[in-house]
Amino acid sequence: MKQFMDEDFLLSTPTAKKLYHEYAETMPILDYHCHINPREIAEDRKFENITQVWLGGDHYKWRQMRSNGIDEYYITGEASDREKFQKWAETLEKAIGNPLYHWSHLELQKYFGYTGYLNGETAQEVWDLCNAKLQEDGMTVRNLIKQSDVTLICTTDDPIDSLKWHKEIAEDAAFAVQVLPAWRPDKAMNLESPEYLEYIRTLSEVSHVEIKSFADLQKALKERMDFFASCGCSVSDHALEYVMYAPASEEEIESIFAKRLAGKEISRTEELKFKTAFMISVGKEYHRRNWVMQLHYGCKRNNNDLLYAKLGPDTGYDCINNYAPSAQMADFLNALNTTDELPKTILYSLNPNDDASIGSIIGCFQDATMAGKVQQGSAWWFNDNKSGMIAQMTSLANLGLLGNFNGMLTDSRSFLSYTRHEYFRRILCELIGGWVENGEYPEDYKALEKIIKGISYNNAVNYFGFSV
């Protein structure tokens, strides 16, 4: 029997162990998509206890606590931090086979030196140990980032954001890690939202463009892109229900937008036509600026109306949506490609059944501008577990070039989540090591080193064009 989560955790063959310990383990981390709050980096926040850093805002953990019958009082309610931690510890011991079990213990090992296991009985011991450790100067937000060997972070930012905290971080020579904004214009696109007109008024104010037409909206967004670019932004990100393609004339789009600005309801068909025009417009602008376009789709959000009304979005009530017509995604990419305005693009589906369709579609739009111009993103959200990562990488290997894969991102709000990169790299090395051990790839360590280091870090650096 192997020891619990020892140095060879998830590594079962000599080749896998060599690939991980000699190549993957020491590579830095480039976190090109996350939801970390830049203010906490600028202010170098110091957490008072493990609950604040572990459970605050982590809807992954909240979902599991609810699945364990824990009352909301101990999850997002007014219970003390110690009480919330106890309920989490009692939940975690039941999470056998869940990535949260592994992530939590990797974090306890790396940041707190705890090699035991957390459950209801050990909760007090872990609480005391972690809280004492968190009082050390080396456990501030910036120091956690540094000890994780992170070179660059891309946050997720709305076009109306002032980027105040990014500027403060960039002006601080004492902190070498780059923290760059990533452009997330969902609120400018989602014209069906009840808050849309108020948002457009705010966008008009910050862009100094009076938005009375779709052409004005495009101009305002370009103004804000200029501002984001001045702060180092070269990455966009979109949260879509699915990648739609419902083309319409300029006149029709202007009519739809005018109708919405007048406060009238729009139809579902009109919504899809507008969103298609919006995405085509920003996609062309990304190409002109050499920005990367990330498309996250396949999620049905805010399913529990009762709790959504009480807690709001991003609180653990989203699920996989199985409607994502691959033909429309191909048509959308083709519409940009036809005029030679397809930007570097990364596609992430929350539905693992989409792996093969993504793998086949991206092969239609590669070109000589760079290796792997159109990418399948890493196994996302409900799929960033052992089986989900293996399935995604295996599908990509079967249908494309795994060696060009950009690898892992945290997609997290926690400063302890960088151990997810370790988790991913161990699974990567086990997968590739298994192919070598089985005679499916030669024991060519020069080539294997390039592949492992590329997927772990180097590919993303080259793809995004970051200076790190």
N, C-alpha and C positions, 0 to 999 in steps of 0.2 A: 504493500500500500504506500502510495506517495504521501509525503508530508503535506499538510494543508498549506496551499499557496506559498510554496517555497520558491527558491530562485529559478527553478525550472517549471513554474506554474504554466500549464497549458502547452508545455513543450515535451513531446513524447519520444522524439528520435534524436540521435546525435547530430544530424544535419540541421534540424530545427533549432536545437540549442546553439549550434555554431552560428547560424544566421542571426539569431536574436542577440546573443551576448557579444559577438564580434562586430556586427554591423548595425543592427537596429537600435540596440539599447542606448547607445551614446549619442544618437542623432538629436539635434535640437528639435524644438516644436514650433511650427508655424500655424497659428490658429486663425485661419482665414474666414471663419464664420462662427460667431458666438453672440450671446445676448448679455454679456457682462456690462455692468454700469460703469461708464468711464469716469463718472464723478468719484466713485470709490477708489479708482486708481489715482486720480489727481490728488485726492485728499489722503491717500495712503491709509485707508481705513484699518483699524485694529478691532477685531471682533471680541466681544466680551465672553462668549461661550460657544461651544460646538454647535448648539442648536441654531444660532444665528448664521453661521457659515454653512451649515449642512442642510437645514430644513427651511430656511427662509427663501421662499419663492421656488422651491424645487417641487414642481407638480408631479415629477416621476415618483418621488417618495410619498407625496400626498395620496396618490391613487392607490398605492399599496396599503397604506394605513386605512383608507376607506374599505379596501377589500378585506381587511382584517376586522372590520366592524367597529373601528375606532370612531368615537363621536367627533364631529367637526370642531368641538371646543378644544380638543387636543391637537388639532391639525392646523387650522387657520384661525382658531378662536382665541379666547383670552386666557387659556391655561398658561402656567409658568413655563419658561424654557426647559426647566428640569423635568416637568411633567410631560412635555411634548417629546423630549428625548427618550424618556422611559417608554412611551408608547411606540416610538420608532424602533427602539431596541427589541421590544416584544414582537413587533411585526417582522423585523429583519430575520430573526431566527427561523421563520417559516418560509423565507424567500429562496429556498433551495432551487437551483436552476435558473434563477433570475439574475441578470447582469448587475442589478443593484447590490446584490450580495458581494459580488466580486469587486465592483467599484468601491464600495464602502470600505472593504478590508484593505484594498490597495491604498486607499487614502489614509487609513489608520496606520498602515505600515510606513508609507513614504513620509508623511508629514508629522506623525506623532510617535513613530518608533514602536507602535503597539503590534505585537505579532500573535496575540490571542484572537479570540472571536467574540463579537458583540452579540449579546442576547439580554433577556430581561434580568438575569442574575448578575451579569458582568457590567450592567449599565452604569452603576455608581463608580466602579473602578475606571471605566473608560471616560466617563464624565469628568472625574477629578483629574485624570492624566491629561486629557485634551485641553481642559480649561487652564491648567497650569502652563501647558506648553504655549497656548495662545497669548499668554501675557508676555512672552519673550519678544524682544525687538525683531527677531528674525521671522516673526509670524504675521507681520503686516501684509496687506494686499500686495504691495510692490515686491516684498521679499519672497512671498509665495510664488509670484510669477518668475522671479529671478532663479529661485532654487529649482523650479520646474524646467529651466533652460528654454524658456520661451523667447523667441527673437522678435516676433511681430504678432499683433492682435488686430483683427478687424471686428469692430462692434457692429451694431445694427441700428441705423439712424434714419429718422424721418426727414424729408426735404425741408421742413420748417425749423428743424433743430438749429440752434445757434452754434453748436459744436464748441461751446465755451470750454468744456473740460478737455477736449482733444487739444485745443490750443494751449491750455495750461501745461498739459503733459509734454507737448512738443517743445515748449520753451524751457523746460526743466532739464538742464544738462546732466543732472545727477541720476536721471533714470534713462537708461540706454534703450530699453525696449520700445519699439514703435507701437503706438496705439492709433490706428487709422479708422476713420469712419467708413461705413459701407452704406450705400444709398438704398433705402427701402421705401419706394413711393406708393405703397399699397393704398394708403388713404386718398391719394390723388386719383387713383384709378377706380376705386369702389364707389361709383356714383349712386349705387342703390342704397348706400348707408344713410340712415336718418341724420347723421352728423355731417353729411357731405358739404352742404352749403356753408356751414360755419367753417369747415376746414378750408374751403376755397377762399373764403374771405381772409383767413389768416395767411394762406399762401400768397395771396395778392399783396398783403402788407409786407411780408418779409422779402418778397422778390421785387417789389416796387413795380409790378406789372398788374394793371387792372384787368382782371380776367372776365371777359364778356363773351368769349368764344373759345372753341377748341384750339384755334391757332394761338390765342392768348395763353391758354394753359400750357401749350408746348413751349412758348417763349418763356413763361415763368419758370417752368421746370429746367430749361436750359440755363437760365440765370442762376438757379440754385445748384445745378451741376457744376457751373463754373466756380461757385463758392466752395462746394465740397472738394473739387479738384485742388483748389488752393490750399486745402487742409490735408492733402495727400490721398484723397479717395480715388480709387481706380477699380472698385468692385461694386456691383449692384446685386440686389437680392429681391426676389418677388415671392410672395406667398399666394399661390393660385389654387382655386378649386380644381382646375385642370388646365392644361395648355390648350386654349380654344383657338379656333380659326373660323371667324364669321365675317368675311370681308364686306365692306360697304363703301359707297362713294364718299368723297369729302363732304359733299352737300348733305348727305344723310347723317353723317357723324355730327356735323355742325347743328343740324336740326335736333338730334337727340340731346346734345349737350345744352342747347338753348332751352329745350323743354325741361330739363332737369334744373337749370338755373332759375327757371320761372317757378320752381317749387312743385312741379307736376310729377306724378308717378310715371315711371318708365316700365316698359314690358321686359320680360326676360330676354326676348330676342334683341331688343334695343340695347340692353345691358351687355350682351355678348358681343354685339357689333362694336360698341364703344370700347370695350376692353381690348378687343382685337386691334382696333386702330391705335389705342394707347400703347400697347405692347410693341406694335410695329414701329411706332414713332420713337419710343425710347430705345428700342433695339438698334435702330439705325444710328441714333446718337451715341450709343455705347460703342458701336463699331468705329465711328469717327474719332472717338476719344481713346480707343484701344482699352476700354473698360471690359471687365468680365461680367457676363450676365448669368446669374444663378437663378434657376427656376425650381422652387419647391412646390410640389403639388400632391394631390391625392389625400387631402385631409378634410374631414367634415368636423367643423369646429363648434364648440359651445352647445353640446347636445342636451345637457341637463338644464332646462329653462329655469327650474326652481333655484338651483344653486348658482346659475349664471347671474340671475337677478341679484343674488346676495353677494357673490364674490367677484363677478366680472370675468374677463377673458384670461386665458393662460393659467388656469387653476386646476387643470386635470380632467377636463370633460370633453376632450377631443377624441376622434377615432379615425380609423382608416376608411377612406372612401374608395369604392371599387369602380367608380366611373371615371375613366380617363381615356378617351378615344385616341389611340395612337395615330390614326390617320390625320386628325386635326393638328396634333403636335408636329407631324412631318410637314404638313402644309404650311404651318406657321414658320418653321425653320426655312422651308423652301422659299417662302415669300421674301424673307430677308436675303437669302442666298442668291436669288434670281437677279437682284441688283447689286450683288457683291457687297452687301452690307450686313452680313451675318457676323456678329461679334463672337469672341470666345465665349462658349456657353457650357454651363454645367447643369445637368438635369438630375433632380432628386425626386423620386416618387415614394410616397409613404406606403404604397401597396407593393409588397415584394413580388406579386404576380406580374408587375410591369418590368421586371429586370430584363427579360428577353426582348421585349419590344423596344426598350431604350437602347439595348445593345445593338439591335439591328438598325435602328434609326440613326444613331450617331455615326455609323459607318457610311451613311449616304452623304454626309456633309463635311468630311475631313478634307483638308487640302494641304498644300505645301507651305502655308504661312507658318505653321508650327506643328510639331507632333502632338496628336491628341487635342486638336482645336476644340472639338465638341466632346464633352466628357460625361460619363455617368458619375454622379456624386456618390460619396460613401453611403453605406447603409444608414438610414436616417430615422431618428426618433424611436418608433416602436421596433425598428429593425436593427438598431445598433447593439445587438447582442451576438453571442458566439455563432449561433446558427444563421442569423441574418447576415452577418459579415461574410461568413463562408459562402453562403448562397450568392450574395451580390458579387463577390470577387470571382467566384467560379463562373458565374454567368458572363461577367465581363471578360474573363480569360477565354471562355469558349467562343465568344462572338467578336472580340476586339483584341486590344493589346494591353494586357494587365500591366506591363512594364511602364506604360505612360500614365498610369493612374495617379491622381493627386493625393490619394490617401485620406487620412482621418482629420476631422475637425471636432471641436467639443460641442457646439450647438448648445451651450450651457450658460447658466447664470451664476455658476459657482466657481470660485477661485481654486477649489480643490479638484476640479474635474479634469485636470491635465493627465491624471492617471489613466483616463480613457485612451490616451494615445499609447500608453504602455500595453493596455489590454488589447487594443487593435494590433499593435506590432507583434505581440506574442501569437495572436491568431494568424496573422499574415505569415509569420515564419513557420508555424506549424503546418499551414496549408502548403506552402511552397516546399518546405522540407519534406513533406510527405510525397510530393510529386517526384522529388529527386530520389528519395529512398526507394520509390516504386519503379525507378527506371524511366520515368516519363519526361525527365529533363536531366541533362548531364551534370555531373559533379564539377561544374565549371564555376569556381568560386569568384573568378574575375567578373563574369557576367552576373552571377547571383548577387555579389556585393553591389553592383550598379543598380540592379533591380530593387533590392531591399532598401538601400539608402535613398533611391529615387522615390519610392512610394512613401517612405517614412518622412521625407522632408524635401529633397532636392527638386523633385518634379513640381511641387507647388511653387517653390521659389521661382523656377524658370517660367512656369505657366503664367503666374500673376505679374511677373516682372518686378518683383520687390527687390529693393536694395537692402540686404541684410548682412 
